[in-house]
Amino acid sequence: MKFPTRAIAFTGALAMLVPLAACGGSSDSGNAQPQQEDDVKEITVWAWEPTLTQVAKDYEQKTGIKVDLKNVGTNTKEYTQLDNAIEAGSGAPDVAQIEYYALPQYAIKGNLLDITDKTKGYEDYYTPGPWSSVQMSGKVYGLPMDSGPMAFFYNKEIFDKAGVDAESIKTWDQYYEAAKKIHALGEDYYITSDSGDAGFFDSMTWLAGGKPFQTSNDGTEVTINLTGDKGVKTFEDFWQKLLDEKLLDTKTTGWSEEWFKGMSDGTIASLFTGAWMPANLANSAPAGAGKWRVTLMPTPDGNKANAENGGSSLAVLSSSPKAQAAYDFIEYANHGDGVKTRVEAGAFPADKASLDADYFKNATTVKNSDGDQVDYFGGQKYNEVLGQAAEDVLTGYQFLPFEVKARSIFGDYLGKSYTSGQPLSEGVAAWQKALREYGTEQGFTVK
């Protein structure tokens, strides 16, 4: 959908969205103030995060307001539904879970309520990354749910068999050497898998210091410079070497049953992923319990650096006739009593207090979906590592104001790089061309 643009600015900050942007869109509805509401009995929330189930129950018991919590699909599936409802002018929820990378395009179009006046001083509550992720030009359009600083999760049993000390891997060259030793255990053993994931590509580019996307302060110009960005080139060269030597599992799709099986039996020996991963491992790869550990991400030169990989907000739709009640719920879930409920259920904190809490820092077990405490990391205080990972995130990375579209077509242009030997550089160039064309179609001046 094309839209007129006014005052859409992104200035780099910390975390998955990172732009702080002047915001506008086709209407001023995104800046509307909550209406006066009488006797609200129910609000509708679209979200896929399982930790919200108990939060919704607790909130209803506390307030008497029913929370109709609907999982209409994760990430892009939800966004498609949301786009359709917005376009139709009816059927949109009062509150939606929106990932940090997707938030700008909804704020830009005026689809989200400006909650700046309600969140004064909140910068002291949240960690810098997630807090920056819900802002544009100092205006706030959601409350952070969680955070996703990257970490190096690995199967210690397999690394030990290969004679590799994962804790000593500080550089990408050292990781490459480890990949060769892991694959030497057998043709089915790989240090990790990647069948072509746009979010992973973004995160690794970010970690390498890349800044391929920029949007002008007035929102009319978008710079897309994948082929000329040093960080993109650094990651391309690193990953191409592993692809060329067939040191990556490129056939197993992420989040599939086979993917988790690989983590259970050790044929996928490690992951570069977000700090929200422990509960997923405990639930979907239970046979790996006790074998896995976590350490900080290796970097191109061994210096401390990190990036975000995932993370979501809860935002109030500007079309909601129950905006105050909707805001009260996200306040409870992401800034009130609901925070501890979600963190204890496995969400990675977006707030400083939870990261510093003894119950979080000293955790050595992971709660699974049955409520059992699983010693997945062999007694390691894994959250201490993940907390450090959050502190190492680099500032300044920006996502496109049409990032959802960008990720949805990533495989169309880079898929062959993982399946049939096309160089990553060729796929990136083709993706860049498509993004520039799409940006122009959407009314941006693309540079």
C-alpha positions, 0 to 999 in steps of 0.5 A: 500500500502506498502512503504519503509521507511526512516527517518520518525520521530515523536516527540510530539508537540501540536495539532491533529497531533502533531508529528514533524517528519523526513520525507521520503518515496519511492521517493524524490518528496515530497521535490521537488521545485516548477517548473517555471510556465508560464501563469497558468490559473487554479488550482484544489483544492479538499476540503469539507470546505464550507468557501473556496467557497467565498475564491476561488471566491475572489482569482479568482477575485484578480489573474485571476486564476480560482480555480476549487474547487471540493468536492469529499467527506469529510475526508476518502472519499476524501482520498480514491479518493486521494489514487486512483489518486496517485496510478494511477499517474494521476488525483490528484489535485494541492491542497488538504484539509487534516486533521491533523491526516491524513497528516503524511501518505501523507508526509511520502510517499513523496506525499506533497510538502515541503514548509519550505523555504516559511514559515519562521517565520510563527510560530509567526502567527499561534497558536502552535497546528495547526502549529505543526500539519503541521510539521515533523522534522521541515519541513512544508507540509501544511498551517493550515486552522483551529483548533479544541480544544474540548469544552463542548457544552450544552443545558442550558434549559435541564440542568436547568430542571435537576437541573444541573449547567453545569458551575460547572462540572469540573471533569469526576465524576461530569459529571457522576452525571449530566448524571444520572440527565439528564436521570432521565428526561425521558428514551429518555433523555441523556447527550450525544451520542456516537455510537463508534467514533474513533476520539472522542476516540483519543481526550478523551484519549489525554485529559486524558494524554494518549500517546498510539502511538509512532514512532521512530526517524528513522521511522522504529518502531511504538509502539502501547500500547493501553492496557498499557496506563494510559490515555486510561485506565482512559477514558475506566473506565469513559466511561464504567461506563456511558455505563453500566448504559445506560446513553449514547445514543448509537443508534443515529449516529453522524452527522445524521438527528436524531442526530441533531434532538436530539440536537434540542429537547433536548434529546441529551443534550450536546456534547464534540466536537471541537470548529468548532461546532457552525455553524453546530449547527446553520445550522442543529439544528436551533430549539436549538437557544438560549438554548445552551451554551459552557464551558470548558471541564471537566477533570479526576481530575479537573485540566485544560487540553484539546485536539484537535478534528478535524482540517485541512490543505491545502497542495500542492501535490508534483505531481502538475505541478503548484506547485507555483500557488498552493502554492500561493492559500493556502497562500491566503486562510490560511495566507492572506486575505482569513483567515478573510473571512473564520473566519467570515463564521464560521471557528475556527481560527488557527492564533493568530490575529483572536483569539485576534480580537475584532470581533471574541472575542466579537461575540454573534451570529453565521452566518448560511448558509443563511448569517443570524446572529443567537443568538444560545448561548443566548448572550454568548461571546462563542469565549472567552471560545473557545479561552481559550480551545485552550490554554489548549491543552496538548502537546505530543500526537501522531497519528499513521502514518497510522491513517486513516486506524486505524480509519476506522477499529475502529468500527469493533473491538469496535462496540460491546462495544456500541451495545451489552455489550462487555467491552471497554477493550476487544474491545480496545485489539482487535483493538490493535492487528489488528493495530499491524498486519497492521503496520507489513504488512506495513513494520514497526517494531511494538512494 
